Amino acid sequence: MNKYFISANWKMNGSKEFTRTFCNSLNVDTDEDVKMIICPADCYLNELDTLAPNNIIRGAQNISFNSDGAYTGEVSASMLKDLNVEYVIIGHSERREY
């Protein structure tokens, strides 16, 4: 079982080029007790999956409590599961504020 989690929330920052440059500069060799999670904007989840080293885990920045429906801009658990996303930031103060 992992003892430590290191998570980076990109918030509403980044681009395809930023993701490429960031992933190319990563040289991360972590202990097996540490999980490194990067939470980019949803539109860069696949880009990160393709480019990041295998020991970097993708996470989402938000998840809807609705499973489907007319909720513009929301992302459901099944959508994230479809992308093999296993980690999500839940209840971030900025999401609750707006």
PyMOL commands that place a pseudoatom at each C-alpha (Angstrom):
pseudoatom trace, name=CA, resn=MET, resi=1, chain=A, elem=C, hetatm=0, pos=[0.000, 0.000, 0.000]
pseudoatom trace, name=CA, resn=ASN, resi=2, chain=A, elem=C, hetatm=0, pos=[1.276, 3.456, -0.897]
pseudoatom trace, name=CA, resn=LYS, resi=3, chain=A, elem=C, hetatm=0, pos=[2.162, 5.695, 1.999]
pseudoatom trace, name=CA, resn=TYR, resi=4, chain=A, elem=C, hetatm=0, pos=[2.539, 8.974, 0.161]
pseudoatom trace, name=CA, resn=PHE, resi=5, chain=A, elem=C, hetatm=0, pos=[0.703, 10.812, -2.603]
pseudoatom trace, name=CA, resn=ILE, resi=6, chain=A, elem=C, hetatm=0, pos=[2.109, 13.799, -4.454]
pseudoatom trace, name=CA, resn=SER, resi=7, chain=A, elem=C, hetatm=0, pos=[-0.512, 15.569, -6.525]
pseudoatom trace, name=CA, resn=ALA, resi=8, chain=A, elem=C, hetatm=0, pos=[-0.200, 18.515, -8.908]
pseudoatom trace, name=CA, resn=ASN, resi=9, chain=A, elem=C, hetatm=0, pos=[-3.332, 20.420, -9.903]
pseudoatom trace, name=CA, resn=TRP, resi=10, chain=A, elem=C, hetatm=0, pos=[-2.810, 22.358, -13.130]
pseudoatom trace, name=CA, resn=LYS, resi=11, chain=A, elem=C, hetatm=0, pos=[-6.063, 24.265, -12.611]
pseudoatom trace, name=CA, resn=MET, resi=12, chain=A, elem=C, hetatm=0, pos=[-7.097, 26.053, -15.836]
pseudoatom trace, name=CA, resn=ASN, resi=13, chain=A, elem=C, hetatm=0, pos=[-3.540, 26.220, -17.145]
pseudoatom trace, name=CA, resn=GLY, resi=14, chain=A, elem=C, hetatm=0, pos=[-1.672, 24.388, -19.840]
pseudoatom trace, name=CA, resn=SER, resi=15, chain=A, elem=C, hetatm=0, pos=[-1.826, 23.662, -23.533]
pseudoatom trace, name=CA, resn=LYS, resi=16, chain=A, elem=C, hetatm=0, pos=[-0.860, 20.768, -25.770]
pseudoatom trace, name=CA, resn=GLU, resi=17, chain=A, elem=C, hetatm=0, pos=[2.588, 22.316, -26.174]
pseudoatom trace, name=CA, resn=PHE, resi=18, chain=A, elem=C, hetatm=0, pos=[2.965, 22.871, -22.415]
pseudoatom trace, name=CA, resn=THR, resi=19, chain=A, elem=C, hetatm=0, pos=[1.966, 19.242, -21.778]
pseudoatom trace, name=CA, resn=ARG, resi=20, chain=A, elem=C, hetatm=0, pos=[4.522, 17.988, -24.322]
pseudoatom trace, name=CA, resn=THR, resi=21, chain=A, elem=C, hetatm=0, pos=[7.301, 20.168, -22.915]
pseudoatom trace, name=CA, resn=PHE, resi=22, chain=A, elem=C, hetatm=0, pos=[6.429, 19.284, -19.320]
pseudoatom trace, name=CA, resn=CYS, resi=23, chain=A, elem=C, hetatm=0, pos=[6.338, 15.538, -19.990]
pseudoatom trace, name=CA, resn=ASN, resi=24, chain=A, elem=C, hetatm=0, pos=[9.606, 15.644, -21.945]
pseudoatom trace, name=CA, resn=SER, resi=25, chain=A, elem=C, hetatm=0, pos=[11.304, 17.367, -19.009]
pseudoatom trace, name=CA, resn=LEU, resi=26, chain=A, elem=C, hetatm=0, pos=[10.070, 14.873, -16.410]
pseudoatom trace, name=CA, resn=ASN, resi=27, chain=A, elem=C, hetatm=0, pos=[12.762, 12.643, -15.026]
pseudoatom trace, name=CA, resn=VAL, resi=28, chain=A, elem=C, hetatm=0, pos=[10.984, 11.176, -12.051]
pseudoatom trace, name=CA, resn=ASP, resi=29, chain=A, elem=C, hetatm=0, pos=[12.156, 8.045, -10.342]
pseudoatom trace, name=CA, resn=THR, resi=30, chain=A, elem=C, hetatm=0, pos=[9.912, 7.511, -7.341]
pseudoatom trace, name=CA, resn=ASP, resi=31, chain=A, elem=C, hetatm=0, pos=[9.961, 5.079, -4.496]
pseudoatom trace, name=CA, resn=GLU, resi=32, chain=A, elem=C, hetatm=0, pos=[7.259, 2.413, -4.723]
pseudoatom trace, name=CA, resn=ASP, resi=33, chain=A, elem=C, hetatm=0, pos=[5.643, 3.934, -1.602]
pseudoatom trace, name=CA, resn=VAL, resi=34, chain=A, elem=C, hetatm=0, pos=[4.980, 7.180, -3.499]
pseudoatom trace, name=CA, resn=LYS, resi=35, chain=A, elem=C, hetatm=0, pos=[2.271, 7.828, -6.087]
pseudoatom trace, name=CA, resn=MET, resi=36, chain=A, elem=C, hetatm=0, pos=[2.641, 10.915, -8.264]
pseudoatom trace, name=CA, resn=ILE, resi=37, chain=A, elem=C, hetatm=0, pos=[-0.652, 12.238, -9.627]
pseudoatom trace, name=CA, resn=ILE, resi=38, chain=A, elem=C, hetatm=0, pos=[-1.059, 15.072, -12.132]
pseudoatom trace, name=CA, resn=CYS, resi=39, chain=A, elem=C, hetatm=0, pos=[-4.495, 16.638, -12.565]
pseudoatom trace, name=CA, resn=PRO, resi=40, chain=A, elem=C, hetatm=0, pos=[-4.551, 18.608, -15.823]
pseudoatom trace, name=CA, resn=ALA, resi=41, chain=A, elem=C, hetatm=0, pos=[-7.593, 20.233, -17.369]
pseudoatom trace, name=CA, resn=ASP, resi=42, chain=A, elem=C, hetatm=0, pos=[-9.831, 17.445, -18.688]
pseudoatom trace, name=CA, resn=CYS, resi=43, chain=A, elem=C, hetatm=0, pos=[-9.038, 18.287, -22.307]
pseudoatom trace, name=CA, resn=TYR, resi=44, chain=A, elem=C, hetatm=0, pos=[-5.380, 17.306, -21.684]
pseudoatom trace, name=CA, resn=LEU, resi=45, chain=A, elem=C, hetatm=0, pos=[-5.989, 13.973, -19.911]
pseudoatom trace, name=CA, resn=ASN, resi=46, chain=A, elem=C, hetatm=0, pos=[-5.310, 11.886, -23.026]
pseudoatom trace, name=CA, resn=GLU, resi=47, chain=A, elem=C, hetatm=0, pos=[-2.307, 14.000, -23.987]
pseudoatom trace, name=CA, resn=LEU, resi=48, chain=A, elem=C, hetatm=0, pos=[-0.808, 13.428, -20.550]
pseudoatom trace, name=CA, resn=ASP, resi=49, chain=A, elem=C, hetatm=0, pos=[-1.561, 9.707, -20.764]
pseudoatom trace, name=CA, resn=THR, resi=50, chain=A, elem=C, hetatm=0, pos=[0.292, 9.454, -24.061]
pseudoatom trace, name=CA, resn=LEU, resi=51, chain=A, elem=C, hetatm=0, pos=[3.341, 11.514, -23.085]
pseudoatom trace, name=CA, resn=ALA, resi=52, chain=A, elem=C, hetatm=0, pos=[3.958, 11.123, -19.349]
pseudoatom trace, name=CA, resn=PRO, resi=53, chain=A, elem=C, hetatm=0, pos=[6.270, 8.474, -17.913]
pseudoatom trace, name=CA, resn=ASN, resi=54, chain=A, elem=C, hetatm=0, pos=[4.548, 5.309, -16.696]
pseudoatom trace, name=CA, resn=ASN, resi=55, chain=A, elem=C, hetatm=0, pos=[4.979, 6.188, -13.027]
pseudoatom trace, name=CA, resn=ILE, resi=56, chain=A, elem=C, hetatm=0, pos=[2.900, 9.380, -13.426]
pseudoatom trace, name=CA, resn=ILE, resi=57, chain=A, elem=C, hetatm=0, pos=[-0.808, 8.880, -12.765]
pseudoatom trace, name=CA, resn=ARG, resi=58, chain=A, elem=C, hetatm=0, pos=[-3.485, 11.089, -14.313]
pseudoatom trace, name=CA, resn=GLY, resi=59, chain=A, elem=C, hetatm=0, pos=[-6.199, 12.567, -12.153]
pseudoatom trace, name=CA, resn=ALA, resi=60, chain=A, elem=C, hetatm=0, pos=[-9.218, 14.723, -12.904]
pseudoatom trace, name=CA, resn=GLN, resi=61, chain=A, elem=C, hetatm=0, pos=[-9.937, 18.098, -11.333]
pseudoatom trace, name=CA, resn=ASN, resi=62, chain=A, elem=C, hetatm=0, pos=[-13.647, 17.576, -10.794]
pseudoatom trace, name=CA, resn=ILE, resi=63, chain=A, elem=C, hetatm=0, pos=[-16.435, 15.039, -11.024]
pseudoatom trace, name=CA, resn=SER, resi=64, chain=A, elem=C, hetatm=0, pos=[-20.191, 15.481, -11.199]
pseudoatom trace, name=CA, resn=PHE, resi=65, chain=A, elem=C, hetatm=0, pos=[-22.522, 13.794, -8.755]
pseudoatom trace, name=CA, resn=ASN, resi=66, chain=A, elem=C, hetatm=0, pos=[-24.830, 13.211, -11.740]
pseudoatom trace, name=CA, resn=SER, resi=67, chain=A, elem=C, hetatm=0, pos=[-24.320, 10.091, -13.832]
pseudoatom trace, name=CA, resn=ASP, resi=68, chain=A, elem=C, hetatm=0, pos=[-25.632, 11.668, -17.036]
pseudoatom trace, name=CA, resn=GLY, resi=69, chain=A, elem=C, hetatm=0, pos=[-28.015, 14.311, -18.299]
pseudoatom trace, name=CA, resn=ALA, resi=70, chain=A, elem=C, hetatm=0, pos=[-28.176, 17.923, -19.400]
pseudoatom trace, name=CA, resn=TYR, resi=71, chain=A, elem=C, hetatm=0, pos=[-25.348, 19.257, -17.219]
pseudoatom trace, name=CA, resn=THR, resi=72, chain=A, elem=C, hetatm=0, pos=[-23.229, 21.325, -19.586]
pseudoatom trace, name=CA, resn=GLY, resi=73, chain=A, elem=C, hetatm=0, pos=[-19.523, 21.200, -18.799]
pseudoatom trace, name=CA, resn=GLU, resi=74, chain=A, elem=C, hetatm=0, pos=[-19.805, 18.510, -16.129]
pseudoatom trace, name=CA, resn=VAL, resi=75, chain=A, elem=C, hetatm=0, pos=[-17.924, 15.195, -16.239]
pseudoatom trace, name=CA, resn=SER, resi=76, chain=A, elem=C, hetatm=0, pos=[-19.375, 11.982, -14.825]
pseudoatom trace, name=CA, resn=ALA, resi=77, chain=A, elem=C, hetatm=0, pos=[-17.605, 9.110, -13.099]
pseudoatom trace, name=CA, resn=SER, resi=78, chain=A, elem=C, hetatm=0, pos=[-18.340, 6.822, -16.040]
pseudoatom trace, name=CA, resn=MET, resi=79, chain=A, elem=C, hetatm=0, pos=[-16.736, 9.317, -18.452]
pseudoatom trace, name=CA, resn=LEU, resi=80, chain=A, elem=C, hetatm=0, pos=[-13.571, 9.416, -16.347]
pseudoatom trace, name=CA, resn=LYS, resi=81, chain=A, elem=C, hetatm=0, pos=[-13.599, 5.645, -15.984]
pseudoatom trace, name=CA, resn=ASP, resi=82, chain=A, elem=C, hetatm=0, pos=[-13.801, 5.436, -19.786]
pseudoatom trace, name=CA, resn=LEU, resi=83, chain=A, elem=C, hetatm=0, pos=[-10.488, 7.348, -19.859]
pseudoatom trace, name=CA, resn=ASN, resi=84, chain=A, elem=C, hetatm=0, pos=[-8.985, 5.081, -17.147]
pseudoatom trace, name=CA, resn=VAL, resi=85, chain=A, elem=C, hetatm=0, pos=[-8.809, 7.974, -14.694]
pseudoatom trace, name=CA, resn=GLU, resi=86, chain=A, elem=C, hetatm=0, pos=[-8.649, 6.603, -11.147]
pseudoatom trace, name=CA, resn=TYR, resi=87, chain=A, elem=C, hetatm=0, pos=[-8.100, 9.752, -9.089]
pseudoatom trace, name=CA, resn=VAL, resi=88, chain=A, elem=C, hetatm=0, pos=[-10.204, 12.912, -8.801]
pseudoatom trace, name=CA, resn=ILE, resi=89, chain=A, elem=C, hetatm=0, pos=[-10.007, 16.082, -6.734]
pseudoatom trace, name=CA, resn=ILE, resi=90, chain=A, elem=C, hetatm=0, pos=[-13.353, 16.187, -4.927]
pseudoatom trace, name=CA, resn=GLY, resi=91, chain=A, elem=C, hetatm=0, pos=[-14.768, 19.304, -3.295]
pseudoatom trace, name=CA, resn=HIS, resi=92, chain=A, elem=C, hetatm=0, pos=[-11.967, 21.721, -4.164]
pseudoatom trace, name=CA, resn=SER, resi=93, chain=A, elem=C, hetatm=0, pos=[-12.682, 25.097, -2.569]
pseudoatom trace, name=CA, resn=GLU, resi=94, chain=A, elem=C, hetatm=0, pos=[-12.512, 26.879, -5.932]
pseudoatom trace, name=CA, resn=ARG, resi=95, chain=A, elem=C, hetatm=0, pos=[-15.213, 24.590, -7.358]
pseudoatom trace, name=CA, resn=ARG, resi=96, chain=A, elem=C, hetatm=0, pos=[-17.425, 25.273, -4.354]
pseudoatom trace, name=CA, resn=GLU, resi=97, chain=A, elem=C, hetatm=0, pos=[-16.854, 29.029, -4.643]
pseudoatom trace, name=CA, resn=TYR, resi=98, chain=A, elem=C, hetatm=0, pos=[-18.058, 29.471, -8.228]
for i in range(1, 98): cmd.bond("trace and resi %d" % i, "trace and resi %d" % (i + 1))
show_as sticks, trace
zoom trace
